[in-house]
């Protein structure tokens, strides 16, 4: 499987789940499919790791021992490109899904996890991350060009006429 990436190397994923079996399953599947993965068993560990390293994606269980996964979404530091956050839950409900999406989740997966669906969701989110990054770069470049034109215009209009 071909995996896109916003930077050099493999796309990185932080797996946040209190169940060791799920962390192991996801780590194995992701590493076999071109991702670099790291894991955390609770929200505090996830925040610490996310503050130390940039992750392209985060897979976050909604039920963690120290914090609700939805609340954890807001605690990820702002990055560019933004880490794409995917909520996982074994107790799906419309209320949970709406709350997760309103609080910054980019996708929502139900347990038991279907690895093919997980991989497809990660690929989709990497594509959206790349689009976001490309748009940001175009805006920055457009802004730079506009700033240069304004500077050049100001320089020529403020130059004294010497005869």
C-alpha positions as CSV (number, residue, x, y, z in Angstrom):
1,X,0.0,0.0,0.0
2,X,1.3,3.4,-0.9
3,X,1.1,6.0,1.9
4,X,1.3,9.7,1.4
5,X,3.2,11.9,3.8
6,X,3.5,15.6,4.6
7,X,7.2,15.4,5.3
8,X,10.2,13.1,5.0
9,X,9.9,9.5,6.0
10,X,6.8,7.5,7.0
11,X,3.6,9.2,8.2
12,X,3.5,9.0,12.0
13,X,0.5,7.9,14.0
14,X,0.0,8.2,17.8
15,X,-2.3,5.4,19.1
16,X,-4.1,6.4,22.3
17,X,-5.9,3.4,23.9
18,X,-5.9,1.9,27.4
19,X,-6.2,-1.6,26.0
20,X,-2.8,-3.1,25.3
21,X,-4.2,-5.6,22.8
22,X,-5.6,-2.8,20.6
23,X,-2.4,-0.8,20.8
24,X,-0.4,-3.9,19.7
25,X,-2.8,-4.8,16.9
26,X,-2.8,-1.2,15.5
27,X,1.0,-0.9,15.9
28,X,1.6,-4.1,14.0
29,X,-0.9,-3.3,11.2
30,X,0.4,0.3,10.8
31,X,4.0,-0.7,10.8
32,X,3.3,-3.4,8.1
33,X,1.5,-0.8,6.0
34,X,4.1,2.0,5.8
35,X,3.4,4.0,8.9
36,X,5.5,4.9,11.9
37,X,3.6,4.4,15.1
38,X,3.8,5.2,18.7
39,X,1.4,4.6,21.5
40,X,0.0,5.9,24.8
41,X,-2.2,4.2,27.3
42,X,-3.8,7.3,28.7
43,X,-4.5,11.0,28.0
44,X,-1.6,12.3,30.0
45,X,0.9,10.1,28.2
46,X,-0.6,11.1,24.9
47,X,-0.3,14.8,25.6
48,X,3.3,14.4,26.7
49,X,4.2,12.5,23.5
50,X,2.3,15.0,21.3
51,X,4.2,17.9,22.9
52,X,7.6,16.2,22.3
53,X,7.0,15.0,18.7
54,X,4.8,15.8,15.7
55,X,2.4,13.2,14.6
56,X,0.5,13.3,11.2
57,X,-2.4,11.4,12.8
58,X,-3.8,10.4,16.2
59,X,-6.1,7.4,16.8
60,X,-7.8,8.2,20.1
61,X,-10.1,5.9,22.1
62,X,-13.1,7.8,23.5
63,X,-12.9,6.0,26.9
64,X,-9.5,6.5,28.6
65,X,-8.8,6.0,32.3
66,X,-7.9,9.7,33.0
67,X,-9.8,11.7,30.4
68,X,-12.5,11.4,27.9
69,X,-11.0,11.0,24.4
70,X,-13.2,13.9,23.1
71,X,-11.8,16.2,25.7
72,X,-8.3,15.1,24.8
73,X,-8.8,16.4,21.2
74,X,-8.6,20.0,22.4
75,X,-5.4,19.3,24.4
76,X,-3.3,18.6,21.3
77,X,-1.0,21.5,20.6
78,X,-1.6,23.4,17.4
79,X,0.8,22.1,14.6
80,X,1.3,22.9,11.0
81,X,0.2,20.8,9.2
82,X,-2.5,20.1,11.8
83,X,-2.4,16.6,13.3
84,X,-5.5,14.8,12.0
85,X,-7.4,13.2,15.0
86,X,-9.6,10.1,14.7
87,X,-11.9,9.0,17.6
88,X,-12.3,5.2,18.2
89,X,-15.2,3.9,20.3
90,X,-16.7,0.6,21.3
91,X,-19.9,2.4,22.4
92,X,-21.0,4.3,19.3
93,X,-23.9,6.8,19.5
94,X,-25.0,9.7,17.4
95,X,-24.4,12.0,20.4
96,X,-20.8,10.8,20.8
97,X,-20.1,11.1,17.1
98,X,-21.6,14.7,16.9
99,X,-19.7,15.8,20.1
100,X,-16.4,14.3,18.8
101,X,-16.8,16.0,15.4
102,X,-17.8,19.3,17.0
103,X,-14.7,19.2,19.3
104,X,-12.2,18.7,16.5
105,X,-12.3,15.0,15.5
106,X,-11.6,14.5,11.8
107,X,-13.1,11.0,11.7
108,X,-14.9,8.5,13.9
109,X,-14.2,4.7,13.9
110,X,-16.2,2.0,15.6
111,X,-14.8,-1.0,17.5
112,X,-14.3,-3.8,16.9
113,X,-11.9,-2.2,14.5
114,X,-11.8,-3.3,10.9
115,X,-8.1,-2.8,9.9
116,X,-8.9,-2.2,6.2
117,X,-11.3,0.6,7.3
118,X,-8.7,2.0,9.7
119,X,-6.1,2.1,6.9
120,X,-8.6,3.7,4.5
121,X,-9.5,6.3,7.0
122,X,-5.8,7.1,7.7
123,X,-5.1,7.4,4.0
124,X,-8.1,9.7,3.5
125,X,-7.0,11.9,6.4
126,X,-3.4,12.1,5.1
127,X,-4.9,13.3,1.8
128,X,-6.9,16.0,3.6
129,X,-3.8,17.0,5.6
130,X,-1.8,17.3,2.3
131,X,-4.6,19.4,0.8
132,X,-4.6,21.6,3.9
133,X,-0.8,22.0,3.7
134,X,-0.8,22.8,0.0
135,X,-3.5,25.4,0.5
136,X,-1.6,27.0,3.3
137,X,1.6,27.1,1.2
138,X,-0.3,28.7,-1.7
139,X,-1.7,31.3,0.7
140,X,1.7,32.0,2.1
141,X,3.2,32.3,-1.3
142,X,0.4,34.6,-2.5
143,X,0.9,36.7,0.6
144,X,4.6,36.9,0.0
145,X,4.1,37.9,-3.6
146,X,1.5,40.5,-2.6
147,X,3.8,41.9,0.1
148,X,6.7,42.2,-2.5
149,X,4.5,44.0,-5.0
150,X,3.4,46.4,-2.3
151,X,7.0,47.0,-1.2
152,X,8.1,47.6,-4.8
153,X,5.2,49.9,-5.4
154,X,5.9,51.8,-2.2
155,X,9.7,52.0,-3.1
156,X,9.0,53.5,-6.6
157,X,6.3,55.9,-5.5
158,X,8.5,57.2,-2.6
159,X,11.6,57.6,-4.7
160,X,12.4,61.3,-5.1
161,X,12.4,62.5,-8.7
162,X,16.0,63.5,-9.5
163,X,16.6,65.5,-12.7
